[in-house]
Amino acid sequence: MAISEQAEQLGVEQRLLVRADRDIEEFSQRIRKQEDRVRELRAGGHDTREAERLVDLFKQNLAEWERRRVLIAQRIAYLQRQVAAEQPEAG
């Protein structure tokens, strides 16, 4: 892969990382809100099984996004090393 292609791919991956961070934060907020709903339902004497199930699903999705984020960060590190290795020596 040419250095320009690597640099372009690096930019793409960095944008994906920003998006992954945003998605992770959004999932975290959804989890907190749903946990609040569970507490409200429980306090009102309501059945919370389905609401708790939704919390579990949200947490599974969050874990997937966190794994995806790790892979993106690893790809960025790899591309940064590749781009740095291809840079001409200053001198």
Z-matrix of the N, CA and C atoms (Angstrom, degrees):
N
C 1 1.447
C 2 1.523 1 108.09
N 3 1.305 2 117.10 1 132.47
C 4 1.463 3 121.62 2 179.59
C 5 1.522 4 109.73 3 -70.10
N 6 1.332 5 114.30 4 156.22
C 7 1.469 6 118.88 5 -177.14
C 8 1.523 7 111.64 6 -59.76
N 9 1.342 8 116.98 7 -37.28
C 10 1.466 9 119.02 8 179.66
C 11 1.531 10 110.50 9 -64.91
N 12 1.318 11 117.12 10 -37.53
C 13 1.471 12 120.82 11 177.18
C 14 1.529 13 110.47 12 -67.10
N 15 1.328 14 116.19 13 -40.18
C 16 1.460 15 119.99 14 178.66
C 17 1.524 16 110.62 15 -64.99
N 18 1.334 17 115.92 16 -42.32
C 19 1.460 18 120.00 17 179.41
C 20 1.528 19 110.55 18 -64.71
N 21 1.320 20 116.50 19 -39.28
C 22 1.463 21 120.36 20 177.76
C 23 1.526 22 110.40 21 -65.30
N 24 1.322 23 116.52 22 -44.45
C 25 1.467 24 120.97 23 178.68
C 26 1.524 25 110.58 24 -63.13
N 27 1.325 26 116.65 25 -36.39
C 28 1.459 27 121.13 26 177.23
C 29 1.529 28 110.17 27 -60.36
N 30 1.323 29 116.46 28 -43.97
C 31 1.462 30 120.61 29 177.71
C 32 1.520 31 111.77 30 -61.53
N 33 1.321 32 116.12 31 -42.09
C 34 1.472 33 120.87 32 178.38
C 35 1.522 34 109.74 33 -61.14
N 36 1.324 35 116.60 34 -47.66
C 37 1.471 36 120.67 35 -178.61
C 38 1.518 37 111.63 36 -64.17
N 39 1.331 38 116.84 37 -37.14
C 40 1.464 39 119.55 38 178.88
C 41 1.528 40 110.89 39 -65.50
N 42 1.329 41 116.78 40 -37.86
C 43 1.470 42 119.66 41 176.27
C 44 1.531 43 110.30 42 -66.75
N 45 1.336 44 116.34 43 -38.49
C 46 1.465 45 119.80 44 176.76
C 47 1.527 46 111.24 45 -62.67
N 48 1.322 47 116.64 46 -36.59
C 49 1.462 48 120.99 47 178.96
C 50 1.529 49 110.70 48 -65.56
N 51 1.323 50 116.32 49 -42.44
C 52 1.474 51 120.12 50 177.45
C 53 1.522 52 109.67 51 -60.84
N 54 1.322 53 116.08 52 -43.93
C 55 1.471 54 120.41 53 179.21
C 56 1.534 55 110.90 54 -64.43
N 57 1.324 56 116.63 55 -41.78
C 58 1.470 57 120.24 56 178.86
C 59 1.523 58 110.44 57 -61.89
N 60 1.327 59 117.09 58 -42.22
C 61 1.468 60 120.22 59 178.02
C 62 1.524 61 110.47 60 -61.10
N 63 1.319 62 116.47 61 -42.17
C 64 1.465 63 120.85 62 179.13
C 65 1.538 64 110.58 63 -64.89
N 66 1.319 65 116.40 64 -43.63
C 67 1.465 66 120.33 65 179.11
C 68 1.520 67 111.92 66 -63.81
N 69 1.320 68 116.52 67 -39.50
C 70 1.465 69 121.02 68 177.78
C 71 1.525 70 110.29 69 -62.29
N 72 1.306 71 116.48 70 -43.37
C 73 1.467 72 119.97 71 178.48
C 74 1.528 73 110.74 72 -63.86
N 75 1.333 74 116.99 73 -41.37
C 76 1.462 75 120.18 74 178.84
C 77 1.525 76 111.27 75 -63.92
N 78 1.330 77 117.57 76 -42.31
C 79 1.458 78 120.80 77 177.55
C 80 1.523 79 110.45 78 -63.73
N 81 1.318 80 117.19 79 -39.82
C 82 1.466 81 120.72 80 178.57
C 83 1.526 82 110.35 81 -61.66
N 84 1.320 83 116.68 82 -41.68
C 85 1.467 84 120.58 83 177.93
C 86 1.524 85 111.21 84 -64.95
N 87 1.327 86 117.15 85 -41.44
C 88 1.467 87 120.55 86 178.04
C 89 1.526 88 110.79 87 -60.70
N 90 1.317 89 115.06 88 -41.40
C 91 1.468 90 119.12 89 179.39
C 92 1.526 91 110.26 90 -62.50
N 93 1.327 92 116.57 91 -47.43
C 94 1.469 93 119.61 92 179.62
C 95 1.528 94 111.41 93 -59.39
N 96 1.332 95 117.04 94 -43.45
C 97 1.464 96 120.66 95 179.84
C 98 1.531 97 110.87 96 -64.15
N 99 1.317 98 116.19 97 -42.81
C 100 1.458 99 119.55 98 -179.59
C 101 1.528 100 110.64 99 -67.00
N 102 1.326 101 116.95 100 -38.79
C 103 1.464 102 119.67 101 176.57
C 104 1.533 103 110.56 102 -62.67
N 105 1.340 104 116.36 103 -36.48
C 106 1.469 105 119.92 104 175.08
C 107 1.523 106 110.52 105 -62.69
N 108 1.330 107 116.55 106 -41.86
C 109 1.468 108 120.37 107 178.52
C 110 1.534 109 111.16 108 -62.60
N 111 1.319 110 115.93 109 -41.00
C 112 1.467 111 119.82 110 178.60
C 113 1.530 112 109.67 111 -59.60
N 114 1.333 113 116.11 112 -45.96
C 115 1.466 114 119.84 113 179.53
C 116 1.533 115 111.09 114 -61.54
N 117 1.341 116 116.33 115 -41.64
C 118 1.462 117 120.15 116 179.43
C 119 1.533 118 110.87 117 -64.09
N 120 1.316 119 116.04 118 -44.30
C 121 1.467 120 120.27 119 178.61
C 122 1.526 121 110.88 120 -61.56
N 123 1.330 122 114.45 121 -46.12
C 124 1.469 123 119.51 122 -179.40
C 125 1.534 124 110.19 123 -61.15
N 126 1.329 125 116.12 124 -43.68
C 127 1.469 126 120.24 125 -179.96
C 128 1.529 127 111.04 126 -63.40
N 129 1.336 128 116.02 127 -29.73
C 130 1.459 129 120.15 128 179.20
C 131 1.516 130 113.28 129 -86.88
N 132 1.343 131 116.17 130 3.65
C 133 1.449 132 120.24 131 177.74
C 134 1.518 133 114.20 132 78.88
N 135 1.328 134 117.08 133 16.79
C 136 1.466 135 121.36 134 -178.16
C 137 1.531 136 111.84 135 -89.94
N 138 1.307 137 115.25 136 159.10
C 139 1.463 138 122.44 137 175.07
C 140 1.536 139 107.79 138 -68.64
N 141 1.314 140 117.14 139 128.09
C 142 1.467 141 121.06 140 -176.08
C 143 1.527 142 113.45 141 -111.32
N 144 1.313 143 117.14 142 5.64
C 145 1.470 144 120.07 143 -174.49
C 146 1.523 145 112.98 144 -55.98
N 147 1.330 146 117.20 145 -49.04
C 148 1.471 147 119.77 146 -178.32
C 149 1.531 148 111.24 147 -67.41
N 150 1.311 149 116.68 148 -39.04
C 151 1.465 150 120.55 149 178.86
C 152 1.531 151 110.19 150 -64.59
N 153 1.332 152 116.35 151 -39.59
C 154 1.468 153 120.56 152 177.77
C 155 1.527 154 110.75 153 -68.03
N 156 1.324 155 116.14 154 -36.62
C 157 1.465 156 120.61 155 177.39
C 158 1.527 157 110.03 156 -61.58
N 159 1.336 158 116.18 157 -40.11
C 160 1.453 159 120.50 158 178.24
C 161 1.529 160 111.07 159 -64.28
N 162 1.326 161 116.92 160 -39.29
C 163 1.471 162 120.25 161 175.79
C 164 1.530 163 109.57 162 -59.01
N 165 1.306 164 116.93 163 -44.70
C 166 1.467 165 120.56 164 179.34
C 167 1.523 166 111.48 165 -61.44
N 168 1.332 167 117.14 166 -42.36
C 169 1.468 168 120.49 167 177.98
C 170 1.523 169 111.03 168 -63.49
N 171 1.325 170 116.68 169 -42.76
C 172 1.463 171 120.25 170 177.40
C 173 1.531 172 110.63 171 -60.07
N 174 1.330 173 116.31 172 -41.73
C 175 1.466 174 120.08 173 -179.72
C 176 1.529 175 111.20 174 -66.19
N 177 1.328 176 117.11 175 -36.17
C 178 1.464 177 119.96 176 176.09
C 179 1.525 178 110.41 177 -64.85
N 180 1.337 179 116.54 178 -42.91
C 181 1.464 180 120.35 179 177.36
C 182 1.518 181 111.04 180 -62.28
N 183 1.314 182 116.23 181 -41.73
C 184 1.458 183 120.37 182 178.37
C 185 1.526 184 110.70 183 -60.51
N 186 1.303 185 116.93 184 -43.60
C 187 1.471 186 120.51 185 178.91
C 188 1.524 187 110.71 186 -60.88
N 189 1.321 188 117.07 187 -39.24
C 190 1.470 189 120.31 188 177.87
C 191 1.525 190 111.11 189 -64.56
N 192 1.325 191 116.67 190 -43.26
C 193 1.460 192 119.76 191 177.87
C 194 1.532 193 111.48 192 -64.14
N 195 1.313 194 116.45 193 -38.07
C 196 1.469 195 119.32 194 178.27
C 197 1.523 196 110.58 195 -65.81
N 198 1.332 197 117.40 196 -39.20
C 199 1.475 198 120.01 197 176.01
C 200 1.526 199 110.59 198 -64.62
N 201 1.325 200 115.66 199 -41.74
C 202 1.468 201 119.99 200 178.48
C 203 1.531 202 109.95 201 -61.75
N 204 1.327 203 116.32 202 -40.73
C 205 1.458 204 120.11 203 -179.97
C 206 1.531 205 111.03 204 -61.52
N 207 1.330 206 116.28 205 -41.37
C 208 1.470 207 120.65 206 178.50
C 209 1.529 208 109.97 207 -60.53
N 210 1.322 209 117.03 208 -43.88
C 211 1.463 210 120.27 209 179.43
C 212 1.519 211 111.69 210 -63.60
N 213 1.318 212 116.86 211 -40.88
C 214 1.466 213 120.19 212 177.92
C 215 1.523 214 109.90 213 -63.32
N 216 1.326 215 117.44 214 -44.97
C 217 1.469 216 121.17 215 179.73
C 218 1.525 217 110.91 216 -61.93
N 219 1.321 218 117.16 217 -38.96
C 220 1.473 219 120.29 218 177.18
C 221 1.519 220 110.70 219 -65.15
N 222 1.315 221 117.12 220 -40.78
C 223 1.471 222 121.19 221 178.40
C 224 1.528 223 110.13 222 -64.08
N 225 1.315 224 117.34 223 -40.82
C 226 1.464 225 121.10 224 178.08
C 227 1.526 226 110.02 225 -61.28
N 228 1.317 227 117.21 226 -46.46
C 229 1.468 228 120.98 227 179.95
C 230 1.530 229 110.17 228 -59.98
N 231 1.316 230 116.78 229 -42.60
C 232 1.469 231 121.57 230 178.62
C 233 1.533 232 110.20 231 -61.56
N 234 1.317 233 117.06 232 -48.62
C 235 1.462 234 120.32 233 -178.53
C 236 1.523 235 111.55 234 -65.37
N 237 1.338 236 116.23 235 -37.62
C 238 1.471 237 118.88 236 177.25
C 239 1.526 238 110.92 237 -61.15
N 240 1.337 239 116.43 238 -41.10
C 241 1.468 240 119.85 239 177.69
C 242 1.518 241 110.67 240 -64.80
N 243 1.320 242 117.30 241 -40.79
C 244 1.456 243 121.39 242 -179.65
C 245 1.530 244 111.14 243 -65.13
N 246 1.321 245 116.39 244 -45.13
C 247 1.462 246 121.07 245 179.84
C 248 1.526 247 109.66 246 -64.31
N 249 1.328 248 117.29 247 -44.17
C 250 1.467 249 121.06 248 179.89
C 251 1.526 250 111.09 249 -62.51
N 252 1.313 251 117.21 250 -38.66
C 253 1.458 252 120.81 251 -178.97
C 254 1.519 253 111.68 252 -68.47
N 255 1.305 254 117.21 253 -26.93
C 256 1.468 255 121.68 254 -178.25
C 257 1.523 256 113.26 255 -90.18
N 258 1.329 257 117.10 256 -9.95
C 259 1.465 258 120.40 257 -179.64
C 260 1.523 259 109.35 258 -68.27
N 261 1.325 260 116.51 259 136.96
C 262 1.469 261 118.00 260 176.20
C 263 1.520 262 110.60 261 -66.10
N 264 1.315 263 115.35 262 145.45
C 265 1.468 264 121.61 263 179.75
C 266 1.512 265 109.46 264 -66.95
N 267 1.333 266 117.25 265 133.43
C 268 1.466 267 121.88 266 175.70
C 269 1.524 268 107.61 267 -77.36
N 270 1.292 269 114.59 268 139.75
C 271 1.442 270 112.02 269 -178.94
C 272 1.409 271 113.75 270 -171.66
